């Protein structure tokens, strides 16, 4: 964005997660005209995190928090 003014598109993985973040991004950076939703099952997420060297306690917490955030703020905008 700032370092690549010639770019016509960006892929932001894991952001934004909430409608408020989209609004902030559009106000401060650029309007969002497309979104790609990657829907993985929990087993796939766990395998990915394990390959990154995360321990089971961290994996459990991240999945729990991610599901809570998704259900409380993201899913209503899909």
N, C-alpha and C positions, 0 to 999 in steps of 0.2 A: 504494500500500500504506500507508505511513505518512501520506502527504499526502492520500490518498483512502480513508479508512476506510469510507465508504459503498459503495464499489465491490464488486460481487459477483464480478468476474473481471478478470484481467489477461492481456495478450498479451506474452510475453517473447520477442523475436526473438533467436535465436542463443544463448540461455541457457535452461536448462543444457545443456551438451554431454556431460557425463560423469555416470555414476551417482552418484559422490561429490558432485557439485554438486547433484543432485536431493535427496539425503539432507540436505545442509547447508541447502538452501532450505526443505525441509519442517520441519526442526527449528527454524529461525530465523524463518521467515515464515509459511508455511501449507502444508497438504497439497496435493499436485498430484493432480487427479482426471481430467485430460485432457491429451493432447499432440497437436500437429498437426505432422506431418513434411512439410516442403516439399522435394521431391526435384527438383533442377534438373540439367540436363546442363552439362558444363563450358563449352560455347559460350555458354549463357545467362548463367552466372556471370561469364564474361569480359566480355560485353557490358555487364552491369550495373555491373561495376567500372570499365570504361572510361568509362561515362557519368558516374561519380562523380569522374572525373579522375585515376584511379590509373594509374601507369606500368606497363609490361609486367613489369618486374622484380618490383615489389611484387605484382602480380596473380599471377604464377607462384609466388611464395613463399607467398602466402596460400592458394592452391588446394592446393599441395603439403602444407602444414602441416594444412589442413583435412581433406584426404583421410587423412593419417596418423592424426590424432585420431579421425576417424570410424571407420576400420577397427580401430583399437586399443582403442577404449573404447565408442563409441556403438552400433555395429551389433549387438553381442552382446545388447543390451537391447531390441531391436525385436522 
